[in-house]
Each structure stands twice: as structure tokens, then as C-alpha cells.
């Protein structure tokens, strides 16, 4: 920074100011810092998009796996059906491309209860739902699901492959996860 020397007639005022090279250096540093900040912001936005796109795989899929594993581990038998009506009626069991999994649970007193995992539309949203029912319940008694396993599933298919039960879930970004297991028989 330069300092002006007082001149006669200048009434003794000292003027201070930056030289052109100093001013150019300061502006250049400010622009460099702004460019680095914009790059970091863009990187953060990109990272957030990647994390959000993988939310189903990171958050929902492990919870669904836990829930399905707990339910299947207590089941004594299972059937696959194309729709909820067939599942409750106990008719038209299939081994491929089912939307409903009916599970049989033996109670200590010898009676049986049913549980159903169903992929269905609830309003405009697809859900993976669970119904807990008495073994001789009717369609009207099924009512609403007892609880929702997930609202993030875009498709769910139940099938048997080489004697092993499988469930294929499709996530909101087109991710496909296949779970395999079998109830205790």
C-alpha cells in the first residue's frame, strides 16, 4: 500500500490507497476462493444426490430383510398367490410371479393362524403390507393391513426356484434385490 507524502497546498492530508497490482491480487484471491467454494458446493450436491438415490439400498432394504426374516423364521408353511382374494380363499396357489405370500403359524395349542405379506396398491401408492389373520377368516375380515413393511417398494414378486422360496423387490430407482429363504417345515 502506498502512502502519499503531504504537498504544500494539500493541507497536510495523507492519502492512502492500493496500487493496481495489489488490487488485482486481492480480486484474484477472492475469485479463486469463490471458485473453490462453488466446486465444493457442487461436489456436496452431487454427493447428496448419490446418497438419496441409494436410500432404498442403504435404509429400507436392510429393514425389509429383518422383518421378512423374522416372519419367515416363525412360519411353518407357505403358499404363494397371484392376488389377495385368492390368498384369503386359499384358491389358485402358484409357484411363480405371486403378489401375496400366505404363511401358516402353528400355535402352542395346536390351532393355526395365518399371516400374509402382500404387495398391493394403497390409494396411489404401492406398499408391501402384512396381515395377521385367523385361519378361517374371510375376505371381509381381512380389512386393512395390520402394518406396512415398506412404502418404498415399486414391485414385489414371490416365487419358488429349485425348491427355495424367493422374494424379488424392485426399489424406486429400479434396484432389484432378491431374498431367499424357507420357513421351518
N, C-alpha and C positions, 0 to 999 in steps of 0.2 A: 504494500500500500504506500502510495506517495503522499508526502505532506508538502503543501505549498509553503514557500517562505514568504513572510509578510513583505509587501511592497509599500513604498510610500503612496499614500492616497488610498490605500487598501484598508485603512482604519484599523490595522493590526489584526484582522481576521485571518485565521488559519483555515484553509480549506483542505479537507481530507477526501480521498476517493480511491477507487480501484483502477488499476491500469487495465487496458484491454486484454492482455494475456491472463491476468488474474481473474477477470470476469469470465473469460472463455473457459478457463479451467474449472471454475465453480459451476458454471452451467453444464459443462461436460460431465462432471461428477454427479450432479443432480440427475441428469438424463441416464447415466449408467446405473445409478441406484434405482431409478424408476423402471428401467428395462429389466433389471434383475427381479424386482418385486412383481412385475407383470408375469415374468416367466414362472416364478414360484406360485403365483395365484393360478395360472393356467395348469400347472402341474397338480396343484391341490384339487382343482375342479375335475381334472381327468381321473385322479385317484379316487375321488368321491364317486364318480360315475361307475368305475370298475367295481368298487365295493358294493354299491347299490345294485348293480347287475348280478352280483354273486350272492345277494342276500338270501335267496332261496336255498342255495347250496350250503351256506355258512350257518344260517339261523334256523330255517324251517325244516330242512331235510333231517338233521340230527334229532330234532324233537319228534318228528313223524316216526322216524326209526324207533325211538324209545317207546313211543306209545304203541305202535304196531307190535313190537317185540314183546311188550308186557301183555298185551291182549292175547297174542298167539300162544305165548308160553302157558297160559291157563286153559286154553281151549282143548277139548277132547276130540273134536271132529270139525270138518268144514265142508261147505258147499259153495259153489260159485253160480251166480245167476246173472242174467242179462239186465234185469230191472228189479226195482223194489217190490212190485206187485207179485212177480214170480217167486221172489225170495220169501215173502211172508206166506204165500200159498204153499210153498215147498214144491213147486212145479217147475219143470223145464230146467233142471240143473245142467250146466255146461262145464267144459274144461278149458275154454279159450275165450278171451275177449269179454269177460264179465265186468259189470259195473258194481255188483254187490257181492260181498263175501259174508256168508252166514256162518257163524261159529256156534258150536254146541258146547255147553259147560255143564258138567256133572256136579250136582250139589252133594254135600255130605249125606243128606237123607235119601239119596237115590233119584231125586227129581232132576229135571233138566231145565236149564234156561238157555235162551238164545241171545247172541249178540250179533249185530250186523254192522259191517263197515260198508258204507255206500258212497259212491261218487255221484253227486246229484246237483241240480241247479236249485239255489235258494234265491228266489227273485231273479235278479240278473247276474248273480254271482255263483260260480261253481264252488262247491265245498266237498270236502271229504268228511263225512259225518259218521257218528257211532250211535246205534240204537241198542238199548238193553231191553229185552222183551221176555215175557213168559213164553214157554214153549208152545202154548196153544193160543197165542194172541192172533187177532185178526188185523187186516189192513187198517181198519178204522182205529184200532187200539195203538197202532204204531205211532201215529201222531208225528210230532216234531222230534228231531234227533235229541238224544239226551245231552250230547255235547259235540262240538265240532273239533275234529282233529286238525284241520287246516283250511284256511281260505285262500291259500296261495297256490294251490294245485290247479293247473289248467286241464289235466286229464289224468285219470287213474284207470288202469286195466288189471284185472285179476286173471291169472291163468295157471295151468299146471303144465310143467315142462319136464319130461323124464321123471315123472312121479314126484316132483318137488313143486310146492306152491310158490308162485312168484307174483309180485305186485310191481307194476311199472307205473311210475309217476312222471308226469311232464310238468315242469315248472313254468313260471311266467315268461322266462326268456328262452324257452324251448329246451331247457336242460332235461335229460332223461336219466332217471335213477331207477334201477331195478333191485328190489328187495327179494330175498329168497329165504324160505323157512318152512317149517312144518309144525303143526300143533302136535302135542304129545298124543300118541294113539295107543 
